[in-house]
Amino acid sequence: MISISELSKTYGAGEASVAALSGVSLEIGDGEFVSIMGPSGSGKSTFLSLLGCLERPSSGQYLVDGRDTGALSDDELAFLRALKFGFVFQAYNLMPRYGTMRNVELPLIYAGVGRRERAGRAEDLLRRVGLGHRLRHKPTELSGGEQQRVAIARALVNDPAVILADEPTGNLDSKAGQDVMAIFRELNAEGRTIILVTHELKIARYAGRMLHFLDGRLVGEEVHP
């Protein structure tokens, strides 16, 4: 369960300060599929960064499973981030010099997991996202849709409960975007929480709940059966 109360984020100080997020309060239950919509500069990506503990808020409270993230040290926050969240970005963020297996294994390498176990996990996940025939290819040898599927496999390798996706279909054609969203739907059906930022209404509608941001504020939401 994610619980947020009056969450705000300001960059800079004095006259140069910019309020990227202002007084957002909401709860997101386990297993929800939530999309976040809004124009550029509305605060949706800042909100996702705060949810993933990539940044600290300027004020407000953020609880993850009842635990106050504001009371955590940087090391404790990093541990929570690695344990709880998987990240998928618009730009894929793959390492070009490594093959797909190595890219998926990277979080496990940092976590000190042994070679055999991490290779097994990486291969299983790549096969699951339809890339069993691309286990040794480098990112430059893959299409955009294939690269995003590698990024999804990497996000899943630590078995996170929550997937945070920032414009995951933004660089994809419609067919590849549909394929990626089908994977997110499947993950959600298994019980994972999906929180996805998008500017595309057709992508946002894959979620059961749509949040609308404007000028750093949560201004509305829609719930779909």
Secondary structure, DSSP 8 states (H G I E B T S, - for coil): -EEEEEEEEEES-GGG-EEEEEEEEEEE-TT-EEEEE--TTSSHHHHHHHHTTSS--SEEEEEETTEEGGGS-HHHHHHHHHHHEEEEETT----TTS-HHHHHHHHHHHTT--HHHHHHHHHHHHHHTT-GGGTT--GGGS-HHHHHHHHHHHHHTT--SEEEEESTTTTS-HHHHHHHHHHHHHHHHTT-EEEEE-S-HHHHTTSSEEEEEETTEEEEEEE--
